[in-house]
Structures are given as structure tokens and as C-alpha cells.
Amino acid sequence: MQNFKLLFGYFTDILLLRRGPQDLPSSQSLLVMLILLNLVAGTFLFSSGDSSDSLQSIVDIGLSLAMYTAILNLRGFRKRVLQTLIAFTGTGLLLTLVLFPISLLLGQEGESAFQAAGRMMFMALLIWSLAVDGHIFRHSLNTNMLVGTAIAVVIFIARIYILERMWPG
């Protein structure tokens, strides 16, 4: 339980841009656990009852991890891959958990003030998520926040493009 609190604190600090992936343990078993938790959370959050929801979550996470790994390898930071992937999956999981109540606001019927508030919160969370990803890249690639965030935005757009081609509509 102590390790869980410590990890939660690390991920929260990364979300608040106070720590970087270098502060996390380098553990393959932790990465596997976080990937599985992300799959469960993502499938639950974005489930529409369609059997392809789980597959879409698997592809999205796999695509993200592959892109992050490729960028680090291309830039010569192979030794940082594991901690960086742990940072992305850990912060992504916490952001997904924050998205749960927002998704309830977005799922209401008709137009309401709650839906408008939900859309605003969703956009704010998306922007913050890109800033967090940029922060992680900044530390992982020894660059600045602008370059790290630009990389995060390009990866986000590429993921959306690829997923939209695979699952139109």
C-alpha cells in the first residue's frame, strides 16, 4: 500500500509538472500493470456496447506506446523508454479517472448547462493532458516545453487520424 501511495504521489506530481519520468522506478511489471489498468479504464469509459471498443482501446494504447518508443529511440534515448512509458501510462490513467465524471455530464440528453460545462471541462482536460505529455517529453528528450508539447500534439493528431481511419464514424 505504501508503494501505491508513493506512485500515486509521483504521478500526481508529474500531472502538476513538478516531477519528470526520471523520478519513477524502472519496472516492466509496473508498466504491464498500468497498461492493463488503462485498457480496463479506457474500455469502460468509452464503451458504447460495441465489441470493437476493447480492440480500439488496445490499438490506441499500443499505437501510443509505439510512437513514444520510436521517438525516444530515434533521438538516442533508449535507456529512458521504460520510465517514460510508465509516466505516460500512469498519468494517462489518472486523467482517464478524472474524465469519468465529466463523461457523465457529456452523456446527458439534449442541450443543457451541464453538457456545456462538461464540454468545457473536457477541453480543459485535453489541453492539460497535452501539456503533461509535453512535460514528459521535455524531460525524456532533454528539450524545452515548447518542443515537448509540439511533439505531444503531433502524436495526438496522428493517433486520432489513424484511429479514425480504422474505425470511421
N, C-alpha and C positions, 0 to 999 in steps of 0.2 A: 504494500500500500504506500509505503514511503517513496518507492521508486516512481509510482504513478503520480504522486503529488509533485515530485521533482520534475518529471517530464511535462506535466501539465503547466507548471511554472515556466519551464523553458519555452514551451510552445506559446504560452501567453506573452512572454517577453518578446519573442520573435514577432508575434502579431502586433505588438506595440512598438516595434522597431528598436528594441533595446538590446537584443542579442542576435547572434547570427548562427548559421548552421554549424559553425566550428565549435560551438558550445555544447552540441548534442553528442551523445555516445555514438560510436560507430558499430552498429549491431544489425546484422542481417535478419535476425529473428524479430527485432523491433520493427524493421521495415516491413516484413511479411505481415506482422500483426496489424500495422497501420494500414497497409493496402487492403487487407480483408475487412477491417472496420470501415474504411472508405467505401468499399463495394457495398457493404450492407447499408450504410447510411445513404449513399447515393441511390441505390435501388429503391429504398424505402421512400426517400424524398421525391424522386422523380417518377415513381411508379404510376402508370396510367392503367394498369391491368393487362398491358400487352406483354407477351412473353419475351419480346426483344429488349425490354427495359434493362434486364440484368446484363445482357450481351452488350448493350450500348454503354453501360457503366464500366464494364470490363475493358472495352475498346478505348473509352475515354481515358481511363486511368493508365492503361498500357501505352497509349499514344503520348500522354503527358510525360510519363517516366522515360520513354524512349527519347523524346525530344530533349528533355533536361539532360539526360546522359550524353546524348550526341553533342550538345553544345559544350558541356564540360570536357568531353574527350577531345573535341576539335580544338579547344583552347589550351589543351595540355594540363588539365586539372583532374586527371583520372582518379587520384587519391581522395578527392573531395566528393566523389559521386555519392557514396553511401550516406554520408551525413547530410548532403544536400537533398537527396531523395527523402530522407527521414524528415527534414524540415518542411519540404513541400507537402508530404502526406499528413504530417501531424497538424500543421496549420490549416491545411485543407479540410481535415476532419472537424476541427473546431469551428471553422467558418460554415461548414455544412450544418453543424448543430445549431448555430445561430440562425441559419436560414430556415429551419423548421417552423418557428412561429411566424416568420414573415410569409412563408408559403401558405399558411392558413389564411392570412389576410388576402393574399392574391387569389385564393381559390373561391372566394365568395361570389355568389350570383349577382349579376347586374353591376352597375356602377355605383360605388359608394365612397364615402370619405375614407373608409378602412382600406379599400382597394388602392386608392390614390396614395395613402400613407404607405401601404405595402410596396407599391412600385417605387416610391422614393427611397424606402429603406433598402430594397433590393439593389437599386442603382448605387446607393452609397456603399453597400457591402461589396458590390462588384468592383467599384473603384478602389476601395480599401484592399481588396484581395489582390488586385494588380499591383498596388503599392507594396504590399507584403512580399509578393513574388519578386518584384524589382529589388527589394531589400535583400532577399535571399540570394539573388543573382549577384548583387553588388558585392556581397561577402564571398560568394563562391568563386567569382571570376576576377576578384581584385579590381573592380571597376567602380564607377560612381553610380549614384542613384538614378540619374537620367538614363544612362546606358542600360542598367539593370531593368528599369521599368520598360524601356523600349523593347528589350528582348521579351519581357513578360507579355507585353501587348501583342507582339508579333506571334508568339506561341499561342496565345489565347485565340487570336483571329484564325490562325492555321487550324487549330483544333476544331473550332466552330465550322469552318469551311469543310474540313474532312468529314466531320460527323453529319453535317447537312447533306453531303453527297451520298453518304452511306445510308442515312435514314431521312429522306426528304419529308418535309411536312412537319 
